[in-house]
Amino acid sequence: MPMVEKVMLEANDLARYFDVSRPALQRLIAREPRRTLRAVDGVSFTIPKGQTLSLVGESGCGKSTVARLVVGLYPPSDGTVAFDNQPLSVARADPAQRQRMQMIFQDPYASLNPRWRVRDIIAEPIRAFKLVDGKDAILARVGQLLTQVGLAPADGEKFPHEFSGGQRQRISIARALSSNPEFLVCDEPTSALDVSVQAQILNLMKELQRSLGLTYLFISHNLAVVRQVSDRVGVMYLGRIVEQAPAETLFTTPRHPYTRALMEAIPDLDMTGRTRIPVGGEVPSPISPPSGCAFHPRCPLANDRCKAERPLAQPAGESLVACHAVEEGRG
C-alpha cells in the first residue's frame, strides 16, 4: 500500500482583492464605479511535508500576494488556507503553531533593522516565543544559527551594513530558522543577489531542507532557480495558476501555451537552432481582466470558447492544466 504524503499546507480557491477606487466624492462626480484589483483570483495547491512548491510568472501575476496570504500577512478575500490540517486563522492564533511558519523576504537590505546588531535580530524570535531562557543561552543559540548558515558567531556583534547582500540574506535565513520552523515561505530570496551568490544561497537552502526536514513555498520569476530547488512548480498568470506539474515534467513537456512561452524565453545555450515563437501583446490589467481565459488575448491557440469560458484545471499526464486547447487536443 503506497504511503500517503502528509500535507503541510493546502490552499483552496484562494483569492485576494484590493479596492483601488478613487475617493467617494471623485467617483460620484465622475460617475464611475468602484475599481477592484484581483491580485489573486482562485488559486489552489497543496505542499507535502518536506517538499518544495515553486510559483513562477511575470511581475504582477500575484506570486508575492500568495506568499503573504499563506503566512497570514493578508487576510483572504475568498477561499481557505490550511496549515497542517488546521485553518490558518486558528494556527496563527496559537504561538506554538505560529512559530512553525516563517518567511524569508526578497530584499536583504530592507528586511533587517539597520539599528540592531545581528545577534539581536536573530534573537528576537527566540525571545518572542520564549524558546531559550537566559542571556548566555540565547547568545549560544544565535552563534549556532550563524554557524549553520555559513557565518561566524562573532558576526553577531556587527550591524547589517557591515555585510554583503549574500551575507545579509544568510542572516535573514538564520533569523527565520531561530524559531525552529517547519515551513518557510521564500519570497524571491535570491533575486536581489548576483548569480554566483544566488547559487550559494540556493545550495544552503537545499542543505537546510535536507538536514532539518523543511517544507518550502518558493516564489520566483527565475526559471533556472526554480528548476534547481523545486519538487513541483505552479505557473501563475494574472492571479491564477494555469499549470502545475513536477519540476522536470514542466521543463521537459510544458503543456499550457503560457508555460511554453516562458520556456521560449530561456536562452538556447546548446544552440540547437530551434524556432522560437514569441508571445505578442502585453499582460492585461488585473483591474479589468479579460473574460474567459485571461491568457486568450495573447494565445495563438485561442478560440471563441477561450474568450467566453474560464478554464478549470484538468489532469494532463502528470500535470494539471487550465486550458481549453490542451483539453480539446488543439495544442
SETOR-561621 format. One record per residue (C-alpha): chain; residue number from 1; residue in three letters; x, y, z. Coordinates in steps of 0.05 Angstrom, whole numbers, plus 5000, padded with zeros to 4 digits. Layout:
! SETOR-561621
<node "A",NUM,"ALA",<X,Y,Z>>
...
END
This chain:
! SETOR-561621
<node "A",1,"MET",<5000,5000,5000>>
<node "A",2,"PRO",<5031,5067,4979>>
<node "A",3,"MET",<5048,5116,5034>>
<node "A",4,"VAL",<5002,5177,5039>>
<node "A",5,"GLU",<5042,5242,5038>>
<node "A",6,"LYS",<5028,5287,5097>>
<node "A",7,"VAL",<5004,5355,5072>>
<node "A",8,"MET",<5038,5414,5106>>
<node "A",9,"LEU",<4999,5470,5071>>
<node "A",10,"GLU",<4935,5469,5029>>
<node "A",11,"ALA",<4904,5529,4993>>
<node "A",12,"ASN",<4834,5521,4963>>
<node "A",13,"ASP",<4805,5574,4915>>
<node "A",14,"LEU",<4847,5627,4950>>
<node "A",15,"ALA",<4833,5698,4928>>
<node "A",16,"ARG",<4854,5768,4948>>
<node "A",17,"TYR",<4823,5831,4921>>
<node "A",18,"PHE",<4844,5903,4934>>
<node "A",19,"ASP",<4798,5964,4928>>
<node "A",20,"VAL",<4836,6014,4885>>
<node "A",21,"SER",<4778,6062,4875>>
<node "A",22,"ARG",<4786,6137,4877>>
<node "A",23,"PRO",<4756,6174,4937>>
<node "A",24,"ALA",<4680,6171,4940>>
<node "A",25,"LEU",<4669,6245,4921>>
<node "A",26,"GLN",<4713,6239,4859>>
<node "A",27,"ARG",<4676,6176,4838>>
<node "A",28,"LEU",<4609,6209,4849>>
<node "A",29,"ILE",<4629,6269,4805>>
<node "A",30,"ALA",<4658,6224,4751>>
<node "A",31,"ARG",<4600,6174,4758>>
<node "A",32,"GLU",<4648,6116,4759>>
<node "A",33,"PRO",<4640,6051,4798>>
<node "A",34,"ARG",<4688,6022,4849>>
<node "A",35,"ARG",<4752,5991,4820>>
<node "A",36,"THR",<4776,5924,4846>>
<node "A",37,"LEU",<4845,5896,4833>>
<node "A",38,"ARG",<4842,5820,4832>>
<node "A",39,"ALA",<4913,5804,4854>>
<node "A",40,"VAL",<4899,5730,4868>>
<node "A",41,"ASP",<4837,5701,4836>>
<node "A",42,"GLY",<4822,5629,4856>>
<node "A",43,"VAL",<4888,5593,4870>>
<node "A",44,"SER",<4891,5521,4895>>
<node "A",45,"PHE",<4952,5478,4913>>
<node "A",46,"THR",<4980,5431,4965>>
<node "A",47,"ILE",<5051,5425,4992>>
<node "A",48,"PRO",<5070,5357,5022>>
<node "A",49,"LYS",<5115,5358,5083>>
<node "A",50,"GLY",<5189,5362,5065>>
<node "A",51,"GLN",<5178,5385,4993>>
<node "A",52,"THR",<5184,5450,4954>>
<node "A",53,"LEU",<5129,5481,4912>>
<node "A",54,"SER",<5151,5540,4870>>
<node "A",55,"LEU",<5106,5592,4840>>
<node "A",56,"VAL",<5132,5627,4777>>
<node "A",57,"GLY",<5106,5680,4730>>
<node "A",58,"GLU",<5116,5751,4706>>
<node "A",59,"SER",<5118,5810,4753>>
<node "A",60,"GLY",<5049,5828,4778>>
<node "A",61,"CYS",<5019,5759,4769>>
<node "A",62,"GLY",<5003,5752,4844>>
<node "A",63,"LYS",<5061,5708,4868>>
<node "A",64,"SER",<5082,5752,4927>>
<node "A",65,"THR",<5009,5763,4947>>
<node "A",66,"VAL",<5001,5688,4953>>
<node "A",67,"ALA",<5063,5686,4997>>
<node "A",68,"ARG",<5033,5739,5043>>
<node "A",69,"LEU",<4966,5703,5045>>
<node "A",70,"VAL",<4995,5636,5067>>
<node "A",71,"VAL",<5033,5667,5126>>
<node "A",72,"GLY",<4974,5710,5147>>
<node "A",73,"LEU",<5001,5778,5129>>
<node "A",74,"TYR",<4939,5789,5086>>
<node "A",75,"PRO",<4870,5760,5102>>
<node "A",76,"PRO",<4840,5725,5042>>
<node "A",77,"SER",<4781,5756,5006>>
<node "A",78,"ASP",<4756,5687,4990>>
<node "A",79,"GLY",<4778,5615,4996>>
<node "A",80,"THR",<4816,5580,5051>>
<node "A",81,"VAL",<4887,5563,5074>>
<node "A",82,"ALA",<4900,5503,5120>>
<node "A",83,"PHE",<4966,5494,5156>>
<node "A",84,"ASP",<4978,5422,5179>>
<node "A",85,"ASN",<4903,5408,5173>>
<node "A",86,"GLN",<4884,5469,5215>>
<node "A",87,"PRO",<4852,5532,5187>>
<node "A",88,"LEU",<4906,5585,5181>>
<node "A",89,"SER",<4868,5634,5226>>
<node "A",90,"VAL",<4868,5581,5282>>
<node "A",91,"ALA",<4942,5564,5271>>
<node "A",92,"ARG",<4963,5637,5272>>
<node "A",93,"ALA",<4926,5649,5338>>
<node "A",94,"ASP",<4968,5595,5372>>
<node "A",95,"PRO",<5040,5615,5386>>
<node "A",96,"ALA",<5063,5543,5385>>
<node "A",97,"GLN",<5036,5536,5314>>
<node "A",98,"ARG",<5057,5606,5292>>
<node "A",99,"GLN",<5130,5592,5306>>
<node "A",100,"ARG",<5127,5533,5258>>
<node "A",101,"MET",<5119,5581,5199>>
<node "A",102,"GLN",<5168,5636,5178>>
<node "A",103,"MET",<5182,5679,5117>>
<node "A",104,"ILE",<5246,5700,5081>>
<node "A",105,"PHE",<5237,5766,5046>>
<node "A",106,"GLN",<5261,5788,4978>>
<node "A",107,"ASP",<5306,5847,4996>>
<node "A",108,"PRO",<5360,5833,5048>>
<node "A",109,"TYR",<5375,5907,5051>>
<node "A",110,"ALA",<5304,5925,5073>>
<node "A",111,"SER",<5285,5866,5116>>
<node "A",112,"LEU",<5338,5875,5170>>
<node "A",113,"ASN",<5334,5931,5222>>
<node "A",114,"PRO",<5397,5974,5209>>
<node "A",115,"ARG",<5399,5998,5282>>
<node "A",116,"TRP",<5403,5929,5313>>
<node "A",117,"ARG",<5463,5884,5319>>
<node "A",118,"VAL",<5457,5818,5283>>
<node "A",119,"ARG",<5454,5780,5348>>
<node "A",120,"ASP",<5392,5819,5369>>
<node "A",121,"ILE",<5359,5810,5300>>
<node "A",122,"ILE",<5367,5734,5304>>
<node "A",123,"ALA",<5350,5730,5378>>
<node "A",124,"GLU",<5284,5768,5371>>
<node "A",125,"PRO",<5241,5707,5352>>
<node "A",126,"ILE",<5276,5666,5406>>
<node "A",127,"ARG",<5255,5717,5458>>
<node "A",128,"ALA",<5185,5727,5428>>
<node "A",129,"PHE",<5169,5653,5431>>
<node "A",130,"LYS",<5208,5642,5496>>
<node "A",131,"LEU",<5247,5585,5466>>
<node "A",132,"VAL",<5310,5593,5508>>
<node "A",133,"ASP",<5319,5623,5577>>
<node "A",134,"GLY",<5379,5666,5598>>
<node "A",135,"LYS",<5423,5714,5560>>
<node "A",136,"ASP",<5482,5666,5554>>
<node "A",137,"ALA",<5438,5610,5527>>
<node "A",138,"ILE",<5406,5658,5476>>
<node "A",139,"LEU",<5475,5681,5452>>
<node "A",140,"ALA",<5498,5609,5446>>
<node "A",141,"ARG",<5436,5593,5404>>
<node "A",142,"VAL",<5449,5654,5360>>
<node "A",143,"GLY",<5521,5630,5350>>
<node "A",144,"GLN",<5496,5561,5329>>
<node "A",145,"LEU",<5448,5592,5278>>
<node "A",146,"LEU",<5502,5637,5248>>
<node "A",147,"THR",<5548,5577,5241>>
<node "A",148,"GLN",<5491,5537,5209>>
<node "A",149,"VAL",<5483,5589,5153>>
<node "A",150,"GLY",<5557,5595,5140>>
<node "A",151,"LEU",<5575,5656,5183>>
<node "A",152,"ALA",<5617,5661,5246>>
<node "A",153,"PRO",<5588,5670,5316>>
<node "A",154,"ALA",<5630,5734,5323>>
<node "A",155,"ASP",<5589,5764,5265>>
<node "A",156,"GLY",<5532,5773,5316>>
<node "A",157,"GLU",<5567,5835,5343>>
<node "A",158,"LYS",<5564,5871,5276>>
<node "A",159,"PHE",<5509,5913,5244>>
<node "A",160,"PRO",<5475,5894,5178>>
<node "A",161,"HIS",<5510,5949,5138>>
<node "A",162,"GLU",<5577,5913,5150>>
<node "A",163,"PHE",<5555,5853,5107>>
<node "A",164,"SER",<5547,5840,5033>>
<node "A",165,"GLY",<5479,5824,5003>>
<node "A",166,"GLY",<5491,5749,5005>>
<node "A",167,"GLN",<5513,5752,5077>>
<node "A",168,"ARG",<5452,5793,5096>>
<node "A",169,"GLN",<5407,5740,5064>>
<node "A",170,"ARG",<5443,5687,5106>>
<node "A",171,"ILE",<5426,5730,5167>>
<node "A",172,"SER",<5353,5732,5144>>
<node "A",173,"ILE",<5354,5656,5138>>
<node "A",174,"ALA",<5385,5649,5208>>
<node "A",175,"ARG",<5330,5694,5236>>
<node "A",176,"ALA",<5276,5652,5202>>
<node "A",177,"LEU",<5307,5588,5230>>
<node "A",178,"SER",<5312,5615,5301>>
<node "A",179,"SER",<5240,5596,5318>>
<node "A",180,"ASN",<5253,5523,5296>>
<node "A",181,"PRO",<5202,5528,5238>>
<node "A",182,"GLU",<5179,5470,5195>>
<node "A",183,"PHE",<5151,5513,5137>>
<node "A",184,"LEU",<5186,5571,5103>>
<node "A",185,"VAL",<5157,5619,5052>>
<node "A",186,"CYS",<5214,5645,5009>>
<node "A",187,"ASP",<5192,5707,4970>>
<node "A",188,"GLU",<5245,5714,4915>>
<node "A",189,"PRO",<5302,5706,4966>>
<node "A",190,"THR",<5357,5708,4912>>
<node "A",191,"SER",<5330,5760,4863>>
<node "A",192,"ALA",<5369,5817,4894>>
<node "A",193,"LEU",<5435,5778,4892>>
<node "A",194,"ASP",<5484,5767,4835>>
<node "A",195,"VAL",<5488,5699,4802>>
<node "A",196,"SER",<5547,5668,4839>>
<node "A",197,"VAL",<5517,5688,4907>>
<node "A",198,"GLN",<5449,5662,4885>>
<node "A",199,"ALA",<5479,5593,4876>>
<node "A",200,"GLN",<5509,5594,4946>>
<node "A",201,"ILE",<5444,5614,4978>>
<node "A",202,"LEU",<5404,5562,4939>>
<node "A",203,"ASN",<5454,5507,4959>>
<node "A",204,"LEU",<5448,5530,5032>>
<node "A",205,"MET",<5372,5526,5029>>
<node "A",206,"LYS",<5373,5457,4998>>
<node "A",207,"GLU",<5422,5432,5051>>
<node "A",208,"LEU",<5379,5462,5107>>
<node "A",209,"GLN",<5317,5428,5077>>
<node "A",210,"ARG",<5352,5361,5077>>
<node "A",211,"SER",<5381,5367,5147>>
<node "A",212,"LEU",<5320,5399,5181>>
<node "A",213,"GLY",<5263,5368,5141>>
<node "A",214,"LEU",<5237,5437,5120>>
<node "A",215,"THR",<5179,5450,5073>>
<node "A",216,"TYR",<5184,5509,5025>>
<node "A",217,"LEU",<5137,5553,4985>>
<node "A",218,"PHE",<5187,5585,4938>>
<node "A",219,"ILE",<5168,5647,4898>>
<node "A",220,"SER",<5210,5666,4838>>
<node "A",221,"HIS",<5209,5693,4767>>
<node "A",222,"ASN",<5275,5659,4751>>
<node "A",223,"LEU",<5263,5592,4717>>
<node "A",224,"ALA",<5334,5568,4726>>
<node "A",225,"VAL",<5328,5578,4801>>
<node "A",226,"VAL",<5261,5543,4803>>
<node "A",227,"ARG",<5286,5482,4766>>
<node "A",228,"GLN",<5343,5475,4816>>
<node "A",229,"VAL",<5302,5477,4880>>
<node "A",230,"SER",<5232,5452,4864>>
<node "A",231,"ASP",<5195,5386,4871>>
<node "A",232,"ARG",<5133,5416,4838>>
<node "A",233,"VAL",<5121,5481,4801>>
<node "A",234,"GLY",<5059,5524,4792>>
<node "A",235,"VAL",<5057,5575,4735>>
<node "A",236,"MET",<5016,5637,4750>>
<node "A",237,"TYR",<4984,5685,4702>>
<node "A",238,"LEU",<4942,5745,4723>>
<node "A",239,"GLY",<4925,5718,4792>>
<node "A",240,"ARG",<4911,5646,4771>>
<node "A",241,"ILE",<4953,5582,4767>>
<node "A",242,"VAL",<4949,5559,4695>>
<node "A",243,"GLU",<4993,5497,4702>>
<node "A",244,"GLN",<5021,5454,4758>>
<node "A",245,"ALA",<5069,5397,4747>>
<node "A",246,"PRO",<5130,5361,4775>>
<node "A",247,"ALA",<5191,5406,4761>>
<node "A",248,"GLU",<5224,5362,4709>>
<node "A",249,"THR",<5158,5348,4674>>
<node "A",250,"LEU",<5143,5422,4669>>
<node "A",251,"PHE",<5211,5437,4638>>
<node "A",252,"THR",<5213,5378,4590>>
<node "A",253,"THR",<5140,5377,4568>>
<node "A",254,"PRO",<5105,5443,4583>>
<node "A",255,"ARG",<5031,5439,4564>>
<node "A",256,"HIS",<4999,5508,4573>>
<node "A",257,"PRO",<5014,5559,4518>>
<node "A",258,"TYR",<5037,5610,4570>>
<node "A",259,"THR",<5085,5559,4602>>
<node "A",260,"ARG",<5113,5545,4533>>
<node "A",261,"ALA",<5123,5620,4523>>
<node "A",262,"LEU",<5162,5624,4587>>
<node "A",263,"MET",<5206,5566,4565>>
<node "A",264,"GLU",<5218,5601,4498>>
<node "A",265,"ALA",<5249,5659,4537>>
<node "A",266,"ILE",<5304,5614,4565>>
<node "A",267,"PRO",<5369,5625,4526>>
<node "A",268,"ASP",<5386,5567,4479>>
<node "A",269,"LEU",<5456,5552,4506>>
<node "A",270,"ASP",<5461,5488,4466>>
<node "A",271,"MET",<5449,5527,4402>>
<node "A",272,"THR",<5400,5476,4375>>
<node "A",273,"GLY",<5372,5526,4325>>
<node "A",274,"ARG",<5300,5513,4347>>
<node "A",275,"THR",<5247,5560,4323>>
<node "A",276,"ARG",<5224,5609,4375>>
<node "A",277,"ILE",<5153,5637,4375>>
<node "A",278,"PRO",<5150,5700,4419>>
<node "A",279,"VAL",<5084,5717,4453>>
<node "A",280,"GLY",<5054,5781,4428>>
<node "A",281,"GLY",<5015,5833,4467>>
<node "A",282,"GLU",<5021,5855,4539>>
<node "A",283,"VAL",<4996,5829,4606>>
<node "A",284,"PRO",<4924,5855,4616>>
<node "A",285,"SER",<4906,5896,4676>>
<node "A",286,"PRO",<4883,5856,4737>>
<node "A",287,"ILE",<4833,5912,4749>>
<node "A",288,"SER",<4795,5893,4685>>
<node "A",289,"PRO",<4818,5823,4666>>
<node "A",290,"PRO",<4795,5792,4601>>
<node "A",291,"SER",<4733,5747,4600>>
<node "A",292,"GLY",<4742,5672,4597>>
<node "A",293,"CYS",<4814,5651,4598>>
<node "A",294,"ALA",<4857,5710,4620>>
<node "A",295,"PHE",<4912,5690,4570>>
<node "A",296,"HIS",<4867,5687,4508>>
<node "A",297,"PRO",<4885,5757,4481>>
<node "A",298,"ARG",<4958,5734,4474>>
<node "A",299,"CYS",<4947,5660,4459>>
<node "A",300,"PRO",<4959,5632,4389>>
<node "A",301,"LEU",<4910,5575,4403>>
<node "A",302,"ALA",<4852,5616,4429>>
<node "A",303,"ASN",<4781,5606,4400>>
<node "A",304,"ASP",<4712,5631,4419>>
<node "A",305,"ARG",<4706,5583,4478>>
<node "A",306,"CYS",<4771,5611,4507>>
<node "A",307,"LYS",<4742,5682,4503>>
<node "A",308,"ALA",<4677,5663,4538>>
<node "A",309,"GLU",<4691,5607,4588>>
<node "A",310,"ARG",<4742,5606,4644>>
<node "A",311,"PRO",<4781,5541,4640>>
<node "A",312,"LEU",<4787,5496,4701>>
<node "A",313,"ALA",<4849,5456,4719>>
<node "A",314,"GLN",<4845,5387,4687>>
<node "A",315,"PRO",<4895,5329,4691>>
<node "A",316,"ALA",<4940,5323,4630>>
<node "A",317,"GLY",<4991,5269,4642>>
<node "A",318,"GLU",<5028,5287,4706>>
<node "A",319,"SER",<5006,5360,4700>>
<node "A",320,"LEU",<4944,5400,4720>>
<node "A",321,"VAL",<4929,5448,4663>>
<node "A",322,"ALA",<4876,5502,4659>>
<node "A",323,"CYS",<4870,5507,4583>>
<node "A",324,"HIS",<4814,5492,4534>>
<node "A",325,"ALA",<4863,5480,4477>>
<node "A",326,"VAL",<4900,5426,4517>>
<node "A",327,"GLU",<4835,5395,4539>>
<node "A",328,"GLU",<4810,5392,4467>>
<node "A",329,"GLY",<4876,5369,4438>>
<node "A",330,"ARG",<4886,5434,4398>>
<node "A",331,"GLY",<4956,5444,4429>>
END
